Amino acid sequence: IKYNKAVVSTQSTGRAHLVNKGYQPFGIEIESKENDMLLRFMDNCPAYKSSEITTRGKAEVAKLQKSRHYKTLVLDPISEKLGWQVTAAQVEGLYDLCNFEHVAPTETNNSSFCEVFPRSAYALLDYSRDLSRYYKSSYPNKLGYELSCGIVQDLLKELSPVQDQVTSLRFAHSETILPLITLLGIDKDQDIEYTWSKRNFWNRTTKLSKLDSFATNLAFVSFKNISDISNTRLNMWDYVKVYLNEREVRVPVCASQEGCTHQELMNIVTSTQGACNLTQMCQLKSERDEPSTNDVRDPTDDVRHPTDDVRDPTDDVADILSLAMRTVSDEDLEAAIAAKLASEDKVLIGFNLFVAMVILSGLCIVLGGVLGANCKKIIDADIAGDKISKDGYQKMPFLDS
């Protein structure tokens, strides 16, 4: 692409004419990162950057990295393979390099960096990225994902009848895509709060690395029923279907299986704070007349159609790669780490059972000794007092029943 001062648009024809052996230089204008509230809202919103919930993911990741499981399944085997003790930060850096190598095809299609990771480590590393991105850009961070309402608002303008164009494209990083996916309520995990615990790790049904993987694309495609003669809105679309990585996905607030109406998409916009007034949303609490909350909520609570109910390590690099790649299947990874954790649980359960049986056996021996001694006393006393019956049995009324 050759950058010129002139702005050349291809929207009228939908295609560019190729010259000079298939390459066509054209000029474009790019909004600077500091002024882009549409696609880089997270960089230009003081209220978002200062929010405690935005940085909570770091604390959850730290808890995971200090856990016994992380040490046993990640740090120790990698340190043993490399011959020196690695830190969690170094492991995360190696994981980024593994990801980059995995998506850059080579002659052998193998990654030397990926080879240092045991199979059981991938699931924990994937979860650590989920923890960080979940609090920065997903459901707990109400402001974080509602800031993407401007994209939906811009989309509706692009789809308006006065815009005579075939395709409109926007390019951004994971920090933009994931909040938009969250705002739309796509594939929401309703059963788990993302914190580091073994129960939450295994029970989660949604993985952010699958929702927002490497080179994720989100498409809004408009459809019109041209066979409906009664439809007089010749220049207006009927439904918009949403596709995540070329697969149609369901937006919970949209009532029809056909897709979303204009009003339903507009309801998503107006349900946000200040009806998607980004200036108001990004003001610091001290600058507002009334302090706003930033707690967990379902982004579709206030719209017309109810839903079924809802890197950190700090680097932009980690967000860009987004962990779509894997050297082995998810099933293999889950099985490997499950076997590791299950074996630890079995050893612990077996040891606890052994201790309980020893204690119980000791109690039985003591109880048996006490009962035996008491019975001997009773019998000796009765023999001395000539209270033994003719048939030779001791009369013990409290045992007759």
VOPAGU-2260 file (C-alpha; in pm, 1 decimal, decimal comma):
REM VOPAGU-2260
SITE   aa  ch    i         X         Y         Z
SITE  ILE   A    0       0,0       0,0       0,0
SITE  LYS   A    1     136,7     337,4     -94,6
SITE  TYR   A    2      39,1     620,3     139,5
SITE  ASN   A    3     -62,2     941,1     -36,9
SITE  LYS   A    4    -241,7    1249,1      80,9
SITE  ALA   A    5    -539,9    1180,2    -136,6
SITE  VAL   A    6    -809,6     948,5      -3,7
SITE  VAL   A    7    -928,9     690,3    -251,9
SITE  SER   A    8   -1248,2     497,8    -175,3
SITE  THR   A    9   -1347,4     172,5    -343,9
SITE  GLN   A   10   -1693,9     158,8    -192,0
SITE  SER   A   11   -1875,4     272,3    -507,7
SITE  THR   A   12   -1751,7     -18,5    -718,8
SITE  GLY   A   13   -1683,0    -272,7    -447,5
SITE  ARG   A   14   -1350,0    -361,6    -613,1
SITE  ALA   A   15   -1012,0    -212,6    -693,6
SITE  HIS   A   16    -859,8    -223,3   -1039,8
SITE  LEU   A   17    -531,9    -410,3   -1029,6
SITE  VAL   A   18    -236,2    -274,1   -1225,5
SITE  ASN   A   19     139,1    -322,1   -1222,5
SITE  LYS   A   20     139,4    -700,9   -1191,0
SITE  GLY   A   21    -157,1    -717,9    -957,4
SITE  TYR   A   22     -70,1    -441,8    -708,7
SITE  GLN   A   23    -266,1    -119,2    -687,7
SITE  PRO   A   24    -130,2     158,8    -465,5
SITE  PHE   A   25    -392,1     375,5    -303,1
SITE  GLY   A   26    -398,2     634,3     -33,5
SITE  ILE   A   27    -566,4     590,8     303,5
SITE  GLU   A   28    -610,6     802,1     612,1
SITE  ILE   A   29    -579,9     631,9     950,7
SITE  GLU   A   30    -711,5     786,0    1270,0
SITE  SER   A   31    -435,7     821,2    1527,6
SITE  LYS   A   32    -454,6     587,8    1824,9
SITE  GLU   A   33    -485,5     881,7    2063,2
SITE  ASN   A   34    -799,9    1013,3    1889,9
SITE  ASP   A   35    -969,9     688,1    1794,1
SITE  MET   A   36   -1270,1     636,1    2023,4
SITE  LEU   A   37   -1428,8     389,5    1784,1
SITE  LEU   A   38   -1169,2     112,3    1774,9
SITE  ARG   A   39    -920,8     215,1    2046,1
SITE  PHE   A   40   -1166,9     325,2    2311,9
SITE  MET   A   41    -974,5     138,0    2582,7
SITE  ASP   A   42    -674,1     367,9    2530,6
SITE  ASN   A   43    -870,9     691,2    2543,0
SITE  CYS   A   44   -1110,8     634,0    2832,1
SITE  PRO   A   45    -980,3     752,8    3172,8
SITE  ALA   A   46   -1268,9     590,5    3362,6
SITE  TYR   A   47   -1188,2     252,4    3209,3
SITE  LYS   A   48    -813,4     269,2    3266,1
SITE  SER   A   49    -853,6     373,0    3631,1
SITE  SER   A   50   -1120,6     113,7    3712,5
SITE  GLU   A   51   -1028,5    -147,8    3974,8
SITE  ILE   A   52   -1212,3    -421,6    3786,0
SITE  THR   A   53    -990,7    -360,9    3482,4
SITE  THR   A   54    -680,8    -464,6    3675,4
SITE  ARG   A   55    -839,7    -743,6    3880,1
SITE  GLY   A   56    -734,7    -998,7    3620,3
SITE  LYS   A   57    -371,6    -941,4    3719,9
SITE  ALA   A   58    -448,9   -1048,8    4076,9
SITE  GLU   A   59    -631,7   -1362,1    3961,6
SITE  VAL   A   60    -345,3   -1454,4    3728,8
SITE  ALA   A   61     -99,4   -1405,4    4016,5
SITE  LYS   A   62    -303,3   -1645,4    4233,1
SITE  LEU   A   63    -293,2   -1904,8    3957,7
SITE  GLN   A   64      81,7   -1865,2    3904,5
SITE  LYS   A   65     148,8   -1909,9    4276,8
SITE  SER   A   66     -65,0   -2224,0    4300,9
SITE  ARG   A   67      70,5   -2574,5    4353,8
SITE  HIS   A   68     -79,2   -2689,0    4022,7
SITE  TYR   A   69     102,0   -2419,4    3823,5
SITE  LYS   A   70     432,5   -2509,9    3986,4
SITE  THR   A   71     384,6   -2884,6    3937,5
SITE  LEU   A   72     246,5   -2879,4    3583,4
SITE  VAL   A   73     416,1   -2573,3    3433,8
SITE  LEU   A   74     720,2   -2433,6    3614,7
SITE  ASP   A   75     888,6   -2755,1    3731,4
SITE  PRO   A   76     876,2   -2956,1    3405,8
SITE  ILE   A   77     984,7   -2656,9    3193,2
SITE  SER   A   78    1269,7   -2577,3    3432,6
SITE  GLU   A   79    1382,7   -2938,9    3423,9
SITE  LYS   A   80    1377,1   -2943,3    3044,1
SITE  LEU   A   81    1571,3   -2616,6    3008,9
SITE  GLY   A   82    1814,2   -2689,4    3289,1
SITE  TRP   A   83    1747,4   -2371,6    3485,6
SITE  GLN   A   84    1467,5   -2237,8    3705,9
SITE  VAL   A   85    1220,2   -2032,0    3506,3
SITE  THR   A   86     980,0   -1769,3    3638,8
SITE  ALA   A   87     613,1   -1730,1    3551,3
SITE  ALA   A   88     694,1   -1418,2    3345,1
SITE  GLN   A   89     952,6   -1611,2    3143,4
SITE  VAL   A   90     704,2   -1892,0    3082,9
SITE  GLU   A   91     449,1   -1643,1    2951,2
SITE  GLY   A   92     710,6   -1497,7    2715,8
SITE  LEU   A   93     803,4   -1844,2    2588,1
SITE  TYR   A   94     433,3   -1915,2    2539,4
SITE  ASP   A   95     400,3   -1604,5    2319,9
SITE  LEU   A   96     698,1   -1718,2    2109,1
SITE  CYS   A   97     542,9   -2062,8    2080,0
SITE  ASN   A   98     221,0   -1906,1    1954,1
SITE  PHE   A   99     398,4   -1690,9    1696,3
SITE  GLU   A  100     599,1   -1982,3    1565,2
SITE  HIS   A  101     291,7   -2201,8    1549,5
SITE  VAL   A  102     102,5   -1964,2    1319,1
SITE  ALA   A  103     405,0   -1899,2    1097,9
SITE  PRO   A  104     437,7   -2212,1     879,3
SITE  THR   A  105     783,7   -2361,4     847,6
SITE  GLU   A  106     922,5   -2654,5     652,5
SITE  THR   A  107     862,8   -2892,2     944,0
SITE  ASN   A  108     570,4   -2694,2    1088,4
SITE  ASN   A  109     721,4   -2745,6    1432,6
SITE  SER   A  110     808,6   -2487,3    1696,0
SITE  SER   A  111    1123,9   -2516,9    1901,3
SITE  PHE   A  112     963,3   -2299,6    2168,4
SITE  CYS   A  113     650,1   -2514,4    2187,4
SITE  GLU   A  114     866,2   -2819,3    2249,9
SITE  VAL   A  115     964,1   -2694,9    2596,7
SITE  PHE   A  116     602,6   -2713,0    2716,3
SITE  PRO   A  117     457,8   -3037,3    2852,2
SITE  ARG   A  118     113,3   -3113,0    2718,3
SITE  SER   A  119     -38,9   -3070,8    3063,8
SITE  ALA   A  120      77,7   -2704,8    3076,1
SITE  TYR   A  121    -127,9   -2572,9    2785,0
SITE  ALA   A  122    -465,3   -2578,3    2960,6
SITE  LEU   A  123    -336,3   -2381,7    3261,3
SITE  LEU   A  124    -160,7   -2126,5    3041,3
SITE  ASP   A  125    -477,0   -2087,1    2835,2
SITE  TYR   A  126    -678,8   -2027,9    3151,9
SITE  SER   A  127    -431,0   -1765,5    3276,1
SITE  ARG   A  128    -489,3   -1566,4    2956,9
SITE  ASP   A  129    -864,6   -1608,9    2997,6
SITE  LEU   A  130    -847,1   -1466,3    3351,2
SITE  SER   A  131    -664,3   -1153,8    3240,5
SITE  ARG   A  132    -878,5   -1079,8    2935,5
SITE  TYR   A  133   -1203,5   -1165,2    3114,2
SITE  TYR   A  134   -1164,3    -880,6    3362,6
SITE  LYS   A  135   -1020,5    -634,2    3110,9
SITE  SER   A  136   -1275,9    -676,8    2835,1
SITE  SER   A  137   -1559,4    -912,9    2921,6
SITE  TYR   A  138   -1860,1    -961,2    3150,1
SITE  PRO   A  139   -1733,4    -838,3    3490,2
SITE  ASN   A  140   -1620,9    -509,9    3333,2
SITE  LYS   A  141   -1945,7    -336,2    3247,6
SITE  LEU   A  142   -1777,7     -20,1    3123,7
SITE  GLY   A  143   -1512,7    -218,0    2939,4
SITE  TYR   A  144   -1753,4    -393,1    2705,6
SITE  GLU   A  145   -2019,0    -119,5    2683,5
SITE  LEU   A  146   -1761,2     112,4    2524,3
SITE  SER   A  147   -1789,9    -103,0    2211,8
SITE  CYS   A  148   -2145,7      28,1    2162,4
SITE  GLY   A  149   -1996,0     290,5    1932,8
SITE  ILE   A  150   -1907,2      14,8    1687,1
SITE  VAL   A  151   -2267,9    -106,4    1673,6
SITE  GLN   A  152   -2383,3     252,5    1634,1
SITE  ASP   A  153   -2137,3     301,7    1347,8
SITE  LEU   A  154   -2252,3     -26,7    1194,8
SITE  LEU   A  155   -2614,6      89,1    1184,2
SITE  LYS   A  156   -2506,7     405,7    1003,8
SITE  GLU   A  157   -2315,7     199,6     748,0
SITE  LEU   A  158   -2624,0     -14,8     691,1
SITE  SER   A  159   -2855,2     280,2     642,6
SITE  PRO   A  160   -3027,3     316,8     300,8
SITE  VAL   A  161   -2835,9     633,5     215,3
SITE  GLN   A  162   -2507,6     443,8     219,4
SITE  ASP   A  163   -2468,8     291,4    -126,0
SITE  GLN   A  164   -2190,3      43,3     -63,0
SITE  VAL   A  165   -2128,4    -328,5     -64,0
SITE  THR   A  166   -1873,5    -377,0     211,9
SITE  SER   A  167   -1739,3    -175,5     503,0
SITE  LEU   A  168   -1431,3    -302,3     685,3
SITE  ARG   A  169   -1282,1    -224,3    1025,7
SITE  PHE   A  170    -952,4    -363,3    1156,1
SITE  ALA   A  171    -860,5    -380,9    1523,6
SITE  HIS   A  172    -700,1    -594,3    1792,7
SITE  SER   A  173    -839,9    -834,6    2049,1
SITE  GLU   A  174    -907,3    -551,5    2297,0
SITE  THR   A  175   -1173,1    -425,9    2054,5
SITE  ILE   A  176   -1318,7    -754,6    1933,7
SITE  LEU   A  177   -1378,3    -921,4    2272,2
SITE  PRO   A  178   -1580,4    -632,4    2424,7
SITE  LEU   A  179   -1801,6    -629,5    2113,8
SITE  ILE   A  180   -1858,8   -1005,6    2136,2
SITE  THR   A  181   -1948,3    -957,1    2503,4
SITE  LEU   A  182   -2184,3    -665,3    2434,7
SITE  LEU   A  183   -2373,2    -882,8    2187,1
SITE  GLY   A  184   -2398,3   -1161,0    2449,5
SITE  ILE   A  185   -2252,1   -1426,5    2220,2
SITE  ASP   A  186   -2194,7   -1764,3    2385,5
SITE  LYS   A  187   -2216,9   -1630,1    2736,4
SITE  ASP   A  188   -2099,0   -1858,3    3017,2
SITE  GLN   A  189   -2368,1   -1820,6    3282,5
SITE  ASP   A  190   -2241,6   -2078,0    3530,4
SITE  ILE   A  191   -1906,3   -1951,0    3647,3
SITE  GLU   A  192   -1729,2   -1656,8    3800,4
SITE  TYR   A  193   -1376,4   -1642,6    3665,1
SITE  THR   A  194   -1141,5   -1677,4    3960,3
SITE  TRP   A  195    -854,7   -1914,6    4010,3
SITE  SER   A  196    -984,9   -2235,7    4163,1
SITE  LYS   A  197    -964,8   -2590,9    4037,0
SITE  ARG   A  198   -1345,7   -2616,9    4034,2
SITE  ASN   A  199   -1387,4   -2307,2    3818,3
SITE  PHE   A  200   -1105,0   -2417,7    3593,0
SITE  TRP   A  201   -1275,4   -2744,0    3502,4
SITE  ASN   A  202   -1638,7   -2631,4    3509,4
SITE  ARG   A  203   -1618,0   -2337,4    3271,9
SITE  THR   A  204   -1796,6   -2393,4    2943,1
SITE  THR   A  205   -1677,6   -2084,4    2758,0
SITE  LYS   A  206   -1314,9   -2028,9    2665,4
SITE  LEU   A  207   -1222,7   -1680,3    2555,9
SITE  SER   A  208    -942,2   -1821,1    2343,7
SITE  LYS   A  209   -1209,4   -1990,2    2132,7
SITE  LEU   A  210   -1443,9   -1691,9    2122,2
SITE  ASP   A  211   -1166,8   -1448,5    2033,3
SITE  SER   A  212    -892,7   -1652,8    1874,1
SITE  PHE   A  213    -599,5   -1556,2    1652,3
SITE  ALA   A  214    -717,4   -1335,9    1360,9
SITE  THR   A  215   -1080,2   -1338,9    1476,6
SITE  ASN   A  216   -1332,4   -1182,3    1241,8
SITE  LEU   A  217   -1684,0   -1066,6    1323,7
SITE  ALA   A  218   -1919,4   -1004,1    1030,6
SITE  PHE   A  219   -2260,4    -835,3    1015,5
SITE  VAL   A  220   -2444,7    -930,2     697,2
SITE  SER   A  221   -2772,0    -763,3     599,7
SITE  PHE   A  222   -3055,2    -953,9     433,0
SITE  LYS   A  223   -3374,7    -842,2     261,4
SITE  ASN   A  224   -3674,5   -1052,5     171,1
SITE  ILE   A  225   -3724,8    -945,1    -190,6
SITE  SER   A  226   -4006,4   -1197,7    -240,2
SITE  ASP   A  227   -4229,6   -1007,2       2,8
SITE  ILE   A  228   -4434,8    -784,3    -226,2
SITE  SER   A  229   -4590,2    -605,2      69,1
SITE  ASN   A  230   -4248,0    -489,4     180,0
SITE  THR   A  231   -4238,1    -129,7      66,5
SITE  ARG   A  232   -3905,9     -46,2     230,4
SITE  LEU   A  233   -3711,4    -101,6     -89,0
SITE  ASN   A  234   -3394,0      47,6      48,0
SITE  MET   A  235   -3408,9    -103,1     398,3
SITE  TRP   A  236   -3279,5    -441,7     508,4
SITE  ASP   A  237   -3496,3    -682,1     708,6
SITE  TYR   A  238   -3246,4    -871,1     919,5
SITE  VAL   A  239   -2878,9    -873,7    1004,5
SITE  LYS   A  240   -2705,5   -1203,0    1068,7
SITE  VAL   A  241   -2390,9   -1214,2    1280,2
SITE  TYR   A  242   -2099,8   -1441,3    1191,4
SITE  LEU   A  243   -1809,0   -1512,9    1424,2
SITE  ASN   A  244   -1514,0   -1661,4    1235,2
SITE  GLU   A  245   -1741,5   -1739,0     939,6
SITE  ARG   A  246   -1995,0   -1925,0    1155,8
SITE  GLU   A  247   -2339,0   -1784,5    1225,1
SITE  VAL   A  248   -2393,4   -1710,3    1593,7
SITE  ARG   A  249   -2704,2   -1623,2    1791,0
SITE  VAL   A  250   -2746,2   -1281,0    1949,8
SITE  PRO   A  251   -2971,9   -1344,7    2253,9
SITE  VAL   A  252   -3167,8   -1017,8    2231,8
SITE  CYS   A  253   -3276,7   -1089,2    1874,9
SITE  ALA   A  254   -3612,0   -1266,2    1880,3
SITE  SER   A  255   -3617,1   -1412,6    1530,7
SITE  GLN   A  256   -3409,0   -1704,1    1412,4
SITE  GLU   A  257   -3363,2   -1507,3    1090,7
SITE  GLY   A  258   -3141,4   -1251,6    1261,2
SITE  CYS   A  259   -3155,2    -909,1    1425,9
SITE  THR   A  260   -3375,7    -619,2    1331,1
SITE  HIS   A  261   -3259,6    -259,5    1322,4
SITE  GLN   A  262   -3452,6    -184,1    1640,8
SITE  GLU   A  263   -3303,5    -478,7    1828,6
SITE  LEU   A  264   -2950,8    -367,5    1745,5
SITE  MET   A  265   -3038,6     -11,5    1838,7
SITE  ASN   A  266   -3171,3    -138,9    2174,2
SITE  ILE   A  267   -2827,1    -280,3    2247,8
SITE  VAL   A  268   -2679,9      66,7    2190,7
SITE  THR   A  269   -2936,0     257,1    2398,0
SITE  SER   A  270   -2917,5       9,3    2688,5
SITE  THR   A  271   -2560,9     118,1    2766,2
SITE  GLN   A  272   -2464,6     394,6    3009,0
SITE  GLY   A  273   -2582,9     729,1    2883,7
SITE  ALA   A  274   -2724,7     564,5    2570,9
SITE  CYS   A  275   -2372,8     519,2    2434,4
SITE  ASN   A  276   -2252,8     868,7    2515,7
SITE  LEU   A  277   -1881,3     782,0    2516,1
SITE  THR   A  278   -1775,3    1119,1    2655,4
SITE  GLN   A  279   -2003,5    1076,3    2954,9
SITE  MET   A  280   -1907,6     712,2    3001,4
SITE  CYS   A  281   -1535,8     790,9    3014,0
SITE  GLN   A  282   -1552,0    1070,9    3268,4
SITE  LEU   A  283   -1383,1     992,3    3597,8
SITE  LYS   A  284   -1611,7     953,6    3896,4
SITE  SER   A  285   -1489,6    1278,9    4045,8
SITE  GLU   A  286   -1602,6    1459,0    3730,9
SITE  ARG   A  287   -1956,3    1322,6    3732,2
SITE  ASP   A  288   -2257,7    1456,1    3913,1
SITE  GLU   A  289   -2341,0    1106,3    4028,8
SITE  PRO   A  290   -2090,9     822,3    4066,7
SITE  SER   A  291   -2154,3     531,0    3836,8
SITE  THR   A  292   -2116,8     165,4    3920,6
SITE  ASN   A  293   -1902,2     -77,2    3733,1
SITE  ASP   A  294   -2032,0    -404,3    3866,2
SITE  VAL   A  295   -2122,6    -726,2    3687,7
SITE  ARG   A  296   -2436,4    -720,2    3478,2
SITE  ASP   A  297   -2582,1    -885,1    3173,6
SITE  PRO   A  298   -2539,9    -645,5    2877,2
SITE  THR   A  299   -2887,7    -741,5    2752,4
SITE  ASP   A  300   -3085,6    -673,9    3073,0
SITE  ASP   A  301   -3244,3    -350,2    2955,3
SITE  VAL   A  302   -3334,8    -434,9    2598,2
SITE  ARG   A  303   -3677,0    -523,1    2464,9
SITE  HIS   A  304   -3624,0    -894,4    2414,0
SITE  PRO   A  305   -3502,2   -1081,2    2724,8
SITE  THR   A  306   -3213,6   -1325,1    2700,4
SITE  ASP   A  307   -3204,6   -1673,0    2847,1
SITE  ASP   A  308   -3098,3   -1480,1    3151,6
SITE  VAL   A  309   -2516,8   -1272,7    3124,3
SITE  ARG   A  310    -262,3    -981,2    2902,0
SITE  ASP   A  311     -76,9    -944,1    3056,0
SITE  PRO   A  312       8,3   -1094,4    3109,7
SITE  THR   A  313      -7,9    -719,3    3029,5
SITE  ASP   A  314     132,6    -718,1    2680,0
SITE  ASP   A  315     -51,5    -615,3    2365,5
SITE  VAL   A  316     143,2    -896,9    2203,1
SITE  ALA   A  317     -40,2   -1156,1    2409,9
SITE  ASP   A  318    -374,4   -1002,0    2321,4
SITE  ILE   A  319    -293,6    -999,1    1949,8
SITE  LEU   A  320    -209,9   -1368,5    1936,3
SITE  SER   A  321    -510,0   -1465,7    2146,6
SITE  LEU   A  322    -420,2   -1832,3    2164,4
SITE  ALA   A  323    -618,6   -1982,0    1881,8
SITE  MET   A  324    -336,9   -2216,1    1798,1
SITE  ARG   A  325    -263,2   -2546,1    1960,3
SITE  THR   A  326      -3,5   -2812,5    1894,6
SITE  VAL   A  327    -245,3   -3076,1    2021,5
SITE  SER   A  328    -623,0   -3095,4    2040,7
SITE  ASP   A  329    -820,2   -2949,1    2331,2
SITE  GLU   A  330    -937,9   -3297,4    2420,0
SITE  ASP   A  331    -581,1   -3421,9    2451,7
SITE  LEU   A  332    -480,6   -3124,5    2662,1
SITE  GLU   A  333    -778,9   -3157,2    2891,7
SITE  ALA   A  334    -716,2   -3529,6    2927,3
SITE  ALA   A  335    -348,8   -3477,8    3009,2
SITE  ILE   A  336    -403,1   -3220,7    3280,2
SITE  ALA   A  337    -708,5   -3404,9    3413,4
SITE  ALA   A  338    -498,7   -3717,6    3457,6
SITE  LYS   A  339    -235,7   -3517,5    3643,6
SITE  LEU   A  340    -482,2   -3353,6    3881,8
SITE  ALA   A  341    -682,5   -3673,8    3925,8
SITE  SER   A  342    -371,6   -3868,6    4022,7
SITE  GLU   A  343    -291,3   -3608,6    4287,4
SITE  ASP   A  344    -644,0   -3630,1    4424,3
SITE  LYS   A  345    -630,6   -4011,3    4432,3
SITE  VAL   A  346    -308,1   -4008,6    4634,0
SITE  LEU   A  347    -453,7   -3755,4    4876,1
SITE  ILE   A  348    -782,3   -3946,3    4912,6
SITE  GLY   A  349    -599,5   -4276,4    4958,9
SITE  PHE   A  350    -377,9   -4129,7    5229,9
SITE  ASN   A  351    -674,0   -3974,2    5411,8
SITE  LEU   A  352    -863,5   -4304,1    5395,7
SITE  PHE   A  353    -564,2   -4490,9    5537,8
SITE  VAL   A  354    -534,3   -4248,7    5829,5
SITE  ALA   A  355    -908,7   -4273,5    5899,8
SITE  MET   A  356    -895,8   -4655,8    5900,8
SITE  VAL   A  357    -599,6   -4658,4    6141,3
SITE  ILE   A  358    -780,9   -4424,8    6380,3
SITE  LEU   A  359   -1103,1   -4627,7    6355,8
SITE  SER   A  360    -917,8   -4954,3    6419,4
SITE  GLY   A  361    -752,7   -4805,6    6725,8
SITE  LEU   A  362   -1087,9   -4692,5    6863,4
SITE  CYS   A  363   -1236,2   -5039,9    6808,0
SITE  ILE   A  364    -949,3   -5204,8    6995,0
SITE  VAL   A  365    -985,9   -4965,9    7287,9
SITE  LEU   A  366   -1365,8   -5011,1    7295,6
SITE  GLY   A  367   -1333,1   -5388,8    7278,8
SITE  GLY   A  368   -1089,9   -5386,7    7567,9
SITE  VAL   A  369   -1319,6   -5173,8    7782,3
SITE  LEU   A  370   -1625,0   -5393,5    7712,6
SITE  GLY   A  371   -1426,0   -5711,6    7779,4
SITE  ALA   A  372   -1299,0   -5584,2    8110,7
SITE  ASN   A  373   -1646,6   -5478,8    8225,0
SITE  CYS   A  374   -1803,3   -5812,7    8124,9
SITE  LYS   A  375   -1534,3   -6003,0    8315,5
SITE  LYS   A  376   -1607,6   -5796,7    8626,3
SITE  ILE   A  377   -1982,7   -5873,0    8605,0
SITE  ILE   A  378   -1928,7   -6246,5    8553,1
SITE  ASP   A  379   -1671,8   -6273,1    8832,7
SITE  ALA   A  380   -1903,5   -6092,1    9069,4
SITE  ASP   A  381   -2202,4   -6312,9    8980,3
SITE  ILE   A  382   -2006,8   -6635,1    9017,7
SITE  ALA   A  383   -1892,3   -6521,2    9358,9
SITE  GLY   A  384   -2252,5   -6438,7    9451,8
SITE  ASP   A  385   -2386,5   -6766,5    9302,8
SITE  LYS   A  386   -2604,1   -6587,3    9046,3
SITE  ILE   A  387   -2523,3   -6812,2    8751,3
SITE  SER   A  388   -2838,9   -6981,6    8611,7
SITE  LYS   A  389   -2885,2   -7358,3    8591,7
SITE  ASP   A  390   -2829,9   -7362,2    8216,0
SITE  GLY   A  391   -2489,7   -7201,1    8265,5
SITE  TYR   A  392   -2572,6   -6856,1    8116,5
SITE  GLN   A  393   -2542,7   -6526,2    8293,8
SITE  LYS   A  394   -2873,7   -6340,5    8324,8
SITE  MET   A  395   -2827,9   -5995,5    8172,6
SITE  PRO   A  396   -3173,2   -5830,4    8144,6
SITE  PHE   A  397   -3042,7   -5535,5    7946,6
SITE  LEU   A  398   -2938,4   -5777,6    7667,8
SITE  ASP   A  399   -3250,2   -5999,1    7664,3
SITE  SER   A  400   -3425,6   -5795,9    7394,4
